[in-house]
Amino acid sequence: MFLVFPKGQTEEFGKMKITWEDIVPDFLVFIIPVLAGIVLLIQEFTLIILILILSLVLLGFLGNALMRGQLACRYCKQREIGCPAQQLFDTTKK
């Protein structure tokens, strides 16, 4: 069996602390195209570019929230042994 990531020390993984700065690259995936779209919109306004920008923003923020909150994190077995992202996104502790 081919292992992409070999099994390590689960205790060490659970001790990691994830902050919002660690998630910035994830958000840049859709923020950079939105900024490029805004530049295009300033140069020449078209309704299609505006719709595409709004779609990107909605999919970026709401799509991430839906995927992490309702699908990925809810059913992930990693949180049982300790997941740093679970600690960051867990709203029940606040």
C-alpha positions, 0 to 999 in steps of 0.5 A: 500500500502506498502511503503519501503521509506516513503515520506519525505521533498523533499526540504531536499533531494534536498539540499544534496551534492553528491561527487565522494567519495559517489560513490566509493562503486558503483565502488568497485562492479566491481573494486574488481573483476577486481583486483582479476582477475589481481591477478589470471592473474599474477599467471597464464596467461590465455586468458579467464581471460584476456577477462573476466577482460576487459569485466568487465572494459568495462561493469563497466565504459561504462555500468554505463555511459550508464545507468546513462546518457542515461537511468536512469537519463534522464527519472527520475522524481526525478530530477524535484524536485531536485536530488543531483546526477543530480548535480554531473553528469550534464555536461551542467553546466561545 
